[in-house]
Amino acid sequence: MVPPRPLTRGGLALLYFTAQDAAVGAAWAPLPYASTSDALAKVIAGEGVRGLYRGFGAVLFISPLASAAYFSGYETSKRLLAGTALEDRLGASGTYVAAGLVAQALAGCLFTPQDVVKERLQVQRIAARPAQGLIPATVTYTGSIDAVRAIVRAEGPRGLFRGYWAQNAAWWPWNVLYFVSYEHARDALAKASGLLGGKDALRPHESALCATVRVTCCNDDPRMSDSYATCISA
C-alpha cells in the first residue's frame, strides 16, 4: 500500500499557486503533461536533467533528521509504554500501533516542511499556465533556501506546515500496518530460530530482511508464522 502523500502535498502546492494566479485573472489550460514518460521528456528538454531534481536540497538536508525523529519516536514510545498498565491493556499489537502513530506525528513535523518546499519548487513552472501557453508562476523560488524565506515572509512559519494533518492521515495507516507486521515477523523469526534472547537477539540484517519478507512473502494468516524462517533463508 502506497499512501497518497505526493498527491495531498502536491495538490496543496498547486492550490496555493492557483489562488495566486486567480488574483491576476489567469486563464487556465490543461496540464502540459500527458503521462509520466511525456513529463520526463518535456522536463529534460525544457530544463535539463537538473529539472528532475528540484527540491533535492530540502530532501537532502531534512530527510536524515526526519528519519531520526521517526525511529527515535517509535523506540522511545515503546520504552515509555513498557511495563505500564496501558501496555497491558493495549497488548503487543496495540503498543506497536501507538508507537507507530507517535513516530509518524513526530517525523511529520520535519517531512511536511520538506514536502512544502520541494513540491512548490517542482510545480512552480506549471502552476500559472494561461491558455496561450506556459509562463512562469507568479510566485517563483530560486532554490530551497529562497523558498523557505519566501514562504515564511508571505505566510509565516505556519506556511511550512500546510498539509501536516493530510500527510499524517495518509501515512498513519501505512505505519500501523508496517510496524505491527515488522514486529510480529521478528517475533516469529526469533521463535523459529530458537533464539533465547528473543527478537532482540536477531542480527541487524536479519531484522531488516524480516521487514521485507513480512510484507512480500507472507500474509496475515497466523498459520504462515512457521514459514518466516523459510522465507528468510530462501
Backbone as JSON, one array per atom type, in Angstrom:
{
  "sequence": "MVPPRPLTRGGLALLYFTAQDAAVGAAWAPLPYASTSDALAKVIAGEGVRGLYRGFGAVLFISPLASAAYFSGYETSKRLLAGTALEDRLGASGTYVAAGLVAQALAGCLFTPQDVVKERLQVQRIAARPAQGLIPATVTYTGSIDAVRAIVRAEGPRGLFRGYWAQNAAWWPWNVLYFVSYEHARDALAKASGLLGGKDALRPHESALCATVRVTCCNDDPRMSDSYATCISA",
  "N": [[0.84, -1.19, 0.0], [0.72, 2.13, -0.95], [0.73, 5.25, 0.36], [-1.1, 8.28, -0.48], [0.68, 10.54, -0.32], [2.3, 12.27, -2.05], [0.24, 13.22, -3.69], [-1.5, 14.57, -1.95], [0.18, 16.54, -0.77], [1.36, 17.74, -3.06], [-0.94, 18.56, -4.32], [-1.9, 20.55, -2.59], [0.12, 22.39, -2.93], [-0.27, 23.13, -5.6], [-2.82, 24.22, -5.34], [-2.22, 26.47, -3.86], [-0.73, 28.03, -5.68], [-2.7, 28.3, -7.61], [-4.55, 29.97, -6.34], [-3.0, 32.26, -6.15], [-2.64, 32.97, -8.86], [-5.25, 33.26, -9.65], [-5.89, 35.65, -8.6], [-4.81, 37.46, -10.36], [-6.22, 37.01, -12.57], [-5.61, 34.89, -14.35], [-6.01, 32.75, -17.18], [-6.87, 29.35, -17.4], [-5.27, 26.45, -18.7], [-5.2, 22.99, -19.89], [-3.21, 20.6, -18.06], [0.27, 20.36, -18.94], [1.42, 17.87, -19.36], [1.06, 14.63, -20.59], [1.54, 12.08, -19.69], [3.65, 10.03, -17.53], [6.06, 9.41, -18.87], [5.94, 11.32, -20.9], [6.08, 13.66, -19.39], [8.64, 13.35, -18.29], [10.26, 13.49, -20.59], [9.67, 16.11, -21.49], [10.41, 17.73, -19.32], [13.18, 17.29, -19.2], [13.88, 18.21, -21.74], [13.1, 20.89, -21.58], [14.23, 21.91, -19.21], [16.52, 20.58, -18.68], [18.48, 17.89, -17.16], [18.74, 18.7, -14.58], [16.31, 19.74, -13.89], [14.82, 17.61, -12.99], [15.48, 17.33, -10.4], [14.54, 19.28, -8.7], [14.12, 20.79, -5.61], [15.69, 19.0, -4.29], [17.64, 19.75, -2.49], [16.27, 20.41, -0.14], [15.29, 17.92, 0.59], [17.67, 16.46, 0.93], [18.77, 17.73, 3.16], [16.79, 17.64, 5.19], [15.61, 15.05, 5.33], [17.36, 13.07, 6.65], [17.2, 14.02, 9.3], [14.46, 13.88, 9.77], [14.04, 11.13, 9.53], [15.52, 10.26, 11.7], [13.99, 11.36, 13.78], [11.69, 9.88, 13.36], [12.31, 7.09, 13.85], [13.42, 7.31, 16.38], [11.26, 8.32, 17.8], [9.54, 6.15, 17.63], [10.92, 4.02, 18.96], [11.35, 5.21, 21.48], [8.73, 5.62, 22.35], [7.83, 2.99, 22.63], [9.46, 2.16, 24.74], [8.65, 3.87, 26.8], [6.11, 2.93, 27.19], [6.55, 0.37, 28.04], [6.04, -2.09, 30.48], [3.97, -0.76, 31.7], [0.56, -0.12, 32.87], [-1.0, 0.64, 30.77], [0.24, -0.53, 28.59], [-0.36, -3.18, 29.11], [-3.11, -3.15, 28.71], [-3.25, -2.42, 26.02], [-1.86, -4.44, 24.7], [0.51, -6.37, 22.71], [0.33, -5.8, 19.88], [-1.25, -3.48, 19.93], [0.45, -1.74, 21.28], [2.5, -1.45, 19.39], [1.08, -0.18, 17.41], [0.37, 2.27, 18.67], [2.93, 3.36, 19.14], [3.82, 3.6, 16.52], [2.07, 5.54, 15.5], [2.81, 7.77, 17.0], [5.45, 8.03, 16.13], [5.15, 8.72, 13.4], [3.78, 11.15, 13.68], [5.72, 12.77, 14.88], [7.81, 12.68, 12.96], [6.47, 13.86, 10.85], [6.55, 16.54, 11.49], [8.89, 17.38, 10.44], [9.01, 16.25, 7.88], [6.85, 17.49, 6.6], [7.45, 20.37, 6.23], [9.62, 19.9, 4.51], [8.37, 18.7, 2.3], [6.59, 20.72, 1.53], [8.33, 22.75, 0.63], [9.83, 21.34, -1.33], [7.86, 20.45, -3.17], [6.58, 22.77, -3.99], [8.63, 23.97, -5.35], [8.82, 22.16, -7.41], [6.38, 22.37, -8.8], [6.11, 25.0, -9.55], [6.71, 25.99, -12.1], [4.71, 25.15, -13.76], [2.47, 26.0, -12.62], [1.2, 28.49, -13.12], [-0.49, 28.88, -15.98], [-1.57, 30.17, -18.69], [-4.08, 30.04, -21.32], [-2.74, 30.52, -23.68], [-0.28, 29.37, -23.46], [2.62, 28.18, -21.59], [3.79, 30.09, -18.83], [6.05, 31.64, -16.5], [5.34, 30.99, -13.01], [3.43, 33.15, -10.82], [4.57, 33.33, -8.34], [7.82, 32.68, -7.67], [10.62, 30.63, -6.89], [14.09, 30.54, -6.26], [15.53, 28.51, -5.19], [15.85, 26.02, -2.55], [16.41, 27.29, -0.05], [15.7, 29.91, -0.62], [13.01, 29.5, -1.09], [12.07, 28.73, 1.47], [12.51, 31.1, 2.89], [10.86, 32.88, 1.46], [8.32, 31.72, 1.79], [7.97, 31.82, 4.6], [8.09, 34.58, 4.93], [5.84, 35.45, 3.48], [3.7, 33.92, 4.47], [4.17, 33.29, 7.06], [5.67, 31.17, 9.65], [3.84, 29.12, 9.84], [3.09, 28.54, 7.27], [4.89, 26.67, 6.3], [3.94, 24.32, 7.22], [1.7, 23.5, 5.96], [-0.73, 21.13, 5.18], [0.01, 19.26, 7.05], [-1.71, 17.59, 8.64], [-3.07, 16.25, 6.62], [-0.99, 14.82, 5.5], [-0.26, 13.14, 7.66], [-2.66, 11.72, 7.93], [-2.61, 10.25, 5.62], [-0.31, 8.68, 5.95], [-0.44, 7.43, 8.48], [-2.1, 4.98, 8.49], [-0.44, 3.29, 6.94], [1.87, 3.17, 8.53], [0.89, 1.86, 10.79], [0.26, -0.71, 9.75], [2.81, -1.42, 8.85], [4.61, -1.42, 11.15], [3.34, -3.2, 12.96], [3.33, -5.56, 11.43], [6.08, -5.85, 11.0], [7.19, -6.13, 13.62], [5.91, -8.47, 14.55], [6.84, -10.25, 12.68], [9.54, -10.34, 13.32], [9.32, -11.48, 15.85], [8.35, -14.01, 15.13], [10.46, -15.01, 13.56], [12.56, -15.1, 15.4], [11.55, -17.0, 17.18], [11.33, -19.24, 15.51], [14.0, -19.6, 15.0], [14.95, -20.33, 17.4], [16.09, -18.59, 19.27], [17.32, -17.63, 22.36], [17.3, -15.11, 23.47], [15.15, -13.91, 22.33], [13.54, -11.69, 19.95], [15.23, -9.54, 20.18], [17.71, -10.56, 20.02], [18.23, -10.96, 17.4], [20.25, -10.41, 14.5], [21.25, -7.28, 12.97], [20.92, -7.28, 10.1], [19.17, -9.37, 9.8], [16.85, -8.47, 11.02], [16.29, -6.32, 9.33], [15.86, -7.62, 6.88], [13.73, -9.1, 7.62], [11.57, -7.34, 7.74], [11.09, -6.81, 5.04], [10.46, -9.37, 4.05], [8.16, -9.9, 5.49], [6.19, -8.25, 4.42], [6.08, -8.99, 1.82], [6.45, -11.79, 1.25], [4.74, -13.15, 3.0], [1.43, -13.48, 4.41], [-1.36, -12.29, 6.44], [-2.25, -14.52, 7.75], [-2.19, -16.48, 10.6], [-1.18, -19.03, 10.4], [0.93, -18.85, 8.74], [3.14, -18.17, 10.15], [5.17, -20.07, 10.77], [6.52, -20.15, 8.42], [8.21, -18.03, 8.13], [10.96, -18.28, 8.74], [11.72, -19.95, 6.66], [11.22, -18.29, 4.47], [13.13, -16.3, 4.97], [15.51, -17.68, 4.71], [15.45, -18.41, 2.11]],
  "CA": [[0.0, 0.0, 0.0], [1.48, 3.37, -1.02], [-0.18, 6.34, 0.68], [-1.08, 9.34, -1.49], [1.3, 11.75, 0.2], [2.61, 13.22, -3.1], [-0.98, 13.83, -4.2], [-2.03, 15.54, -0.98], [1.09, 17.67, -0.63], [1.46, 18.43, -4.33], [-2.22, 19.2, -4.59], [-1.95, 21.79, -1.83], [1.04, 23.33, -3.57], [-0.94, 23.65, -6.78], [-3.91, 25.08, -4.89], [-1.64, 27.74, -3.45], [-0.43, 28.81, -6.87], [-3.96, 28.6, -8.26], [-5.11, 31.14, -5.67], [-2.18, 33.41, -6.52], [-2.9, 33.36, -10.24], [-6.63, 33.69, -9.78], [-5.94, 37.06, -8.23], [-4.44, 38.29, -11.51], [-7.13, 36.67, -13.66], [-5.01, 34.0, -15.35], [-6.89, 31.74, -17.78], [-6.2, 28.08, -17.2], [-5.25, 25.46, -19.77], [-4.94, 21.66, -19.35], [-1.84, 20.32, -17.68], [1.08, 20.16, -20.15], [1.99, 16.53, -19.44], [0.06, 13.61, -20.88], [1.89, 10.86, -18.98], [4.94, 10.11, -16.84], [7.13, 9.46, -19.86], [5.84, 12.61, -21.57], [6.59, 14.66, -18.45], [10.08, 13.16, -18.2], [10.88, 14.02, -21.81], [9.5, 17.56, -21.57], [11.21, 18.38, -18.29], [14.58, 17.24, -19.62], [14.04, 19.08, -22.9], [12.92, 22.29, -21.24], [15.0, 22.37, -18.06], [17.7, 19.76, -18.48], [18.39, 16.87, -16.12], [18.63, 19.4, -13.3], [14.9, 19.96, -13.61], [14.28, 16.44, -12.31], [15.94, 17.32, -9.01], [14.11, 20.48, -7.99], [13.77, 20.49, -4.22], [16.55, 17.96, -3.74], [18.36, 20.3, -1.34], [15.42, 20.28, 1.05], [15.24, 16.49, 0.92], [19.0, 16.06, 1.4], [19.03, 18.3, 4.48], [15.78, 17.34, 6.21], [15.26, 13.63, 5.43], [18.05, 12.35, 7.74], [16.67, 14.46, 10.59], [13.1, 13.35, 9.89], [14.16, 9.69, 9.78], [15.97, 10.11, 13.09], [12.81, 11.62, 14.63], [10.74, 8.8, 13.14], [12.68, 5.87, 14.56], [13.59, 7.65, 17.8], [9.92, 8.42, 18.36], [8.97, 4.81, 17.74], [11.58, 3.26, 20.02], [11.1, 5.88, 22.76], [7.33, 5.35, 22.72], [7.76, 1.6, 23.12], [10.12, 2.08, 26.05], [7.82, 4.55, 27.78], [4.94, 2.1, 27.45], [6.97, -0.93, 28.57], [5.8, -2.35, 31.88], [2.89, 0.06, 32.25], [-0.78, -0.68, 32.8], [-1.5, 0.93, 29.43], [0.77, -1.56, 27.7], [-1.14, -4.4, 29.36], [-4.43, -3.0, 28.07], [-3.09, -2.35, 24.56], [-1.31, -5.67, 24.15], [1.69, -6.16, 21.87], [-0.02, -5.13, 18.64], [-1.71, -2.13, 20.25], [1.64, -0.95, 21.61], [3.17, -1.12, 18.13], [0.22, 0.8, 16.73], [0.52, 3.56, 19.34], [4.28, 3.87, 18.89], [3.89, 3.98, 15.11], [1.35, 6.8, 15.32], [3.66, 8.83, 17.55], [6.62, 8.17, 15.25], [4.76, 9.47, 12.21], [3.44, 12.52, 14.07], [6.98, 13.5, 15.08], [8.51, 12.8, 11.68], [5.71, 14.78, 10.03], [6.96, 17.91, 11.81], [10.02, 17.69, 9.57], [8.7, 15.89, 6.5], [5.91, 18.44, 5.99], [8.17, 21.5, 5.63], [10.4, 19.4, 3.38], [7.49, 18.49, 1.14], [6.07, 22.01, 1.09], [9.39, 23.41, -0.15], [10.17, 20.53, -2.5], [6.8, 20.35, -4.17], [6.35, 24.09, -4.59], [9.69, 24.14, -6.34], [8.55, 21.27, -8.54], [5.19, 22.73, -9.58], [6.0, 26.43, -9.8], [6.81, 26.32, -13.51], [3.48, 24.83, -14.48], [1.32, 26.43, -11.83], [0.5, 29.54, -13.85], [-0.45, 28.45, -17.37], [-2.66, 30.7, -19.49], [-4.46, 29.24, -22.48], [-1.8, 30.72, -24.77], [0.92, 28.57, -23.25], [3.2, 28.24, -20.26], [4.58, 31.23, -18.4], [6.48, 31.4, -15.11], [4.33, 31.22, -11.99], [3.51, 34.47, -10.23], [5.49, 33.21, -7.22], [8.92, 31.82, -8.09], [11.7, 30.45, -5.93], [15.34, 30.19, -6.93], [16.07, 27.31, -4.57], [15.19, 25.6, -1.31], [16.54, 28.32, 0.99], [14.88, 31.04, -1.04], [11.62, 29.1, -0.91], [11.78, 28.81, 2.9], [12.44, 32.51, 3.26], [9.68, 33.49, 0.83], [7.11, 31.18, 2.42], [7.86, 32.38, 5.95], [7.81, 36.01, 4.8], [4.49, 35.67, 2.96], [2.66, 33.18, 5.18], [4.58, 32.99, 8.43], [6.17, 29.8, 9.83], [2.74, 28.18, 9.64], [3.03, 28.16, 5.85], [5.73, 25.5, 6.06], [3.28, 23.13, 7.75], [0.45, 23.25, 5.24], [-0.89, 19.72, 4.82], [0.54, 18.36, 8.08], [-2.7, 16.58, 9.01], [-3.32, 15.42, 5.44], [0.14, 13.9, 5.38], [-0.39, 12.12, 8.68], [-3.82, 10.88, 7.62], [-2.21, 9.33, 4.55], [0.76, 7.78, 6.36], [-0.73, 6.67, 9.69], [-2.49, 3.58, 8.22], [0.72, 2.53, 6.48], [2.75, 2.94, 9.67], [0.27, 0.83, 11.62], [0.47, -2.0, 9.09], [4.23, -1.73, 8.76], [5.25, -1.75, 12.42], [2.74, -4.42, 13.5], [3.85, -6.67, 10.63], [7.53, -5.95, 11.22], [7.49, -6.66, 14.95], [5.47, -9.87, 14.65], [7.75, -11.03, 11.85], [10.75, -10.54, 14.12], [8.98, -12.46, 16.89], [8.24, -15.33, 14.51], [11.78, -15.45, 13.14], [13.32, -15.45, 16.6], [11.0, -18.25, 17.7], [11.7, -20.32, 14.59], [15.45, -19.79, 15.07], [15.3, -20.82, 18.73], [16.94, -17.62, 19.97], [16.94, -17.5, 23.76], [17.09, -13.7, 23.78], [14.01, -13.39, 21.59], [13.81, -10.91, 18.74], [16.33, -8.6, 20.43], [18.95, -11.26, 19.71], [18.4, -11.0, 15.96], [21.27, -9.52, 13.96], [20.62, -6.16, 12.24], [20.5, -7.6, 8.73], [18.01, -10.26, 9.89], [15.69, -7.62, 11.29], [16.0, -5.54, 8.13], [15.29, -8.52, 5.88], [12.45, -9.57, 8.15], [10.53, -6.37, 7.35], [10.8, -7.02, 3.63], [9.8, -10.66, 3.89], [6.83, -9.88, 6.11], [5.2, -7.56, 3.6], [6.1, -9.51, 0.46], [6.31, -13.25, 1.16], [3.77, -13.73, 3.91], [0.21, -12.72, 4.63], [-1.74, -12.14, 7.83], [-2.74, -15.78, 8.29], [-1.28, -16.95, 11.65], [-0.56, -20.29, 10.02], [2.12, -18.57, 7.96], [4.24, -17.82, 11.05], [6.26, -21.02, 10.68], [7.2, -20.04, 7.14], [9.08, -16.86, 8.09], [12.36, -18.72, 8.66], [11.92, -20.45, 5.31], [11.31, -17.13, 3.58], [14.37, -15.6, 5.23], [16.66, -18.46, 4.23], [15.3, -18.73, 0.68]],
  "C": [[0.88, 1.24, 0.0], [0.54, 4.53, -0.75], [-0.03, 7.5, -0.29], [-0.47, 10.63, -1.0], [1.67, 12.73, -0.92], [1.38, 13.93, -3.63], [-1.51, 14.88, -3.24], [-1.13, 16.75, -0.87], [1.18, 18.45, -1.93], [0.18, 19.16, -4.69], [-2.35, 20.52, -3.85], [-1.01, 22.83, -2.42], [0.4, 23.95, -4.8], [-2.09, 24.57, -6.41], [-3.39, 26.44, -4.48], [-1.37, 28.62, -4.67], [-1.7, 29.19, -7.63], [-4.58, 29.87, -7.66], [-4.33, 32.39, -6.05], [-2.52, 33.9, -7.93], [-4.33, 33.79, -10.46], [-6.76, 35.18, -9.47], [-5.6, 37.98, -9.39], [-5.24, 37.88, -12.74], [-6.55, 35.77, -14.72], [-6.05, 33.0, -15.87], [-6.16, 30.41, -17.78], [-6.36, 27.15, -18.39], [-5.0, 24.1, -19.15], [-3.47, 21.51, -18.97], [-1.01, 19.95, -18.92], [1.63, 18.76, -20.33], [0.88, 15.49, -19.61], [0.3, 12.33, -20.09], [3.23, 11.05, -18.29], [6.09, 10.24, -17.83], [7.13, 10.79, -20.61], [6.4, 13.72, -20.68], [8.11, 14.57, -18.36], [10.79, 13.77, -19.41], [10.81, 15.54, -21.87], [10.31, 18.3, -20.52], [12.68, 18.41, -18.69], [14.82, 18.18, -20.79], [13.99, 20.55, -22.52], [13.84, 22.8, -20.15], [16.31, 21.62, -17.87], [17.49, 18.76, -17.37], [18.2, 17.51, -14.75], [17.17, 19.62, -12.91], [14.24, 18.8, -12.88], [14.61, 16.43, -10.81], [15.58, 18.6, -8.26], [13.63, 20.09, -6.59], [14.65, 19.45, -3.57], [17.31, 18.46, -2.51], [17.57, 20.16, -0.05], [15.38, 18.84, 1.53], [16.56, 16.04, 1.54], [19.25, 16.54, 2.83], [18.08, 17.76, 5.54], [15.54, 15.85, 6.39], [16.03, 12.87, 6.51], [17.52, 12.73, 9.11], [15.27, 13.89, 10.82], [13.13, 11.85, 10.18], [14.61, 9.42, 11.21], [14.81, 10.34, 14.05], [11.82, 10.47, 14.55], [11.08, 7.57, 13.98], [12.93, 6.12, 16.04], [12.23, 7.72, 18.49], [9.3, 7.06, 18.57], [9.59, 4.05, 18.91], [11.33, 3.88, 21.4], [9.69, 5.6, 23.26], [7.18, 3.94, 23.27], [8.36, 1.48, 24.52], [9.29, 2.75, 27.14], [6.59, 3.72, 28.15], [5.29, 0.79, 28.14], [6.72, -1.02, 30.07], [4.7, -1.52, 32.51], [1.55, -0.64, 32.12], [-1.37, -0.46, 31.4], [-1.01, -0.1, 28.43], [-0.01, -2.86, 27.87], [-2.5, -4.33, 28.68], [-4.31, -3.02, 26.54], [-2.67, -3.69, 23.97], [-0.14, -5.34, 23.24], [1.35, -5.36, 20.61], [-0.47, -3.68, 18.88], [-0.56, -1.2, 20.6], [2.38, -0.53, 20.35], [2.39, -0.07, 17.36], [0.43, 2.19, 17.34], [1.88, 4.18, 19.07], [4.44, 4.32, 17.44], [3.2, 5.3, 14.84], [2.17, 7.98, 15.84], [4.85, 9.09, 16.64], [6.29, 9.01, 14.02], [4.44, 10.92, 12.55], [4.69, 13.36, 14.27], [7.7, 13.72, 13.77], [7.8, 13.8, 10.77], [6.06, 16.23, 10.28], [8.15, 18.34, 10.97], [9.72, 17.37, 8.11], [7.76, 16.89, 5.83], [6.6, 19.67, 5.44], [9.02, 21.08, 4.43], [9.54, 19.29, 2.13], [6.91, 19.8, 0.62], [7.08, 22.7, 0.18], [9.65, 22.65, -1.45], [9.09, 20.6, -3.58], [6.4, 21.7, -4.75], [7.42, 24.39, -5.63], [9.39, 23.33, -7.6], [7.4, 21.75, -9.42], [5.18, 24.19, -10.02], [6.05, 26.78, -11.29], [5.56, 25.98, -14.32], [2.25, 25.33, -13.75], [0.52, 27.53, -12.51], [0.61, 29.23, -15.33], [-1.66, 28.99, -18.13], [-2.94, 29.85, -20.71], [-3.47, 29.39, -23.62], [-0.53, 29.89, -24.62], [1.46, 28.76, -21.85], [3.91, 29.57, -20.03], [5.03, 30.94, -16.98], [5.35, 31.7, -14.14], [4.5, 32.61, -11.4], [4.4, 34.49, -9.0], [6.58, 32.24, -7.63], [10.0, 31.79, -7.02], [12.94, 30.02, -6.68], [15.97, 28.92, -6.37], [15.38, 27.04, -3.25], [15.24, 26.68, -0.23], [15.69, 29.53, 0.65], [13.4, 30.74, -0.83], [11.21, 29.2, 0.56], [11.6, 30.27, 3.32], [11.17, 33.17, 2.71], [8.39, 33.02, 1.48], [6.9, 31.77, 3.8], [7.51, 33.87, 5.88], [6.36, 36.26, 4.4], [3.41, 35.05, 3.84], [2.96, 32.93, 6.65], [5.08, 31.55, 8.53], [5.09, 28.75, 9.58], [2.64, 27.7, 8.19], [3.85, 26.94, 5.52], [5.05, 24.21, 6.49], [1.91, 22.9, 7.12], [0.37, 21.78, 4.84], [-0.37, 18.75, 5.85], [-0.45, 17.25, 8.42], [-3.06, 15.69, 7.83], [-2.22, 14.4, 5.26], [0.05, 12.78, 6.41], [-1.56, 11.17, 8.4], [-3.49, 9.85, 6.54], [-1.23, 8.27, 5.05], [0.46, 6.97, 7.62], [-1.17, 5.23, 9.42], [-1.31, 2.72, 7.78], [1.64, 2.2, 7.65], [2.2, 1.86, 10.59], [0.53, -0.56, 11.02], [1.95, -2.4, 9.1], [4.81, -2.21, 10.09], [4.66, -3.01, 13.05], [3.28, -5.63, 12.76], [5.32, -6.91, 10.92], [7.84, -6.59, 12.57], [7.07, -8.11, 15.09], [6.33, -10.78, 13.78], [9.04, -11.32, 12.6], [10.5, -11.57, 15.23], [8.98, -13.88, 16.31], [9.6, -15.88, 14.1], [12.62, -15.87, 14.33], [12.86, -16.78, 17.18], [11.42, -19.42, 16.83], [13.19, -20.63, 14.65], [15.89, -20.29, 16.44], [16.2, -19.89, 19.51], [16.45, -17.42, 21.4], [16.64, -16.05, 24.13], [15.91, -13.09, 23.06], [14.43, -12.54, 20.41], [14.95, -9.91, 18.92], [17.68, -9.24, 20.13], [19.19, -11.38, 18.2], [19.5, -10.04, 15.52], [20.59, -8.44, 13.11], [20.12, -6.52, 10.85], [19.3, -8.55, 8.74], [16.74, -9.46, 10.16], [15.29, -6.83, 10.05], [15.33, -6.42, 7.07], [13.92, -9.0, 6.31], [11.31, -8.64, 7.74], [10.11, -6.58, 5.91], [10.02, -8.3, 3.4], [8.36, -10.61, 4.39], [5.78, -9.24, 5.19], [5.18, -8.07, 2.16], [5.83, -11.01, 0.37], [5.1, -13.78, 1.9], [2.55, -12.85, 4.06], [-0.14, -12.7, 6.1], [-2.29, -13.42, 8.46], [-1.76, -16.28, 9.36], [-0.58, -18.24, 11.28], [0.71, -20.08, 9.22], [3.32, -18.3, 8.84], [5.43, -18.75, 10.9], [7.04, -20.91, 9.38], [8.16, -18.86, 7.08], [10.54, -17.27, 7.94], [12.67, -19.25, 7.27], [12.07, -19.31, 4.33], [12.65, -16.44, 3.74], [15.55, -16.34, 4.61], [16.6, -18.75, 2.75], [16.24, -17.89, -0.17]]
}
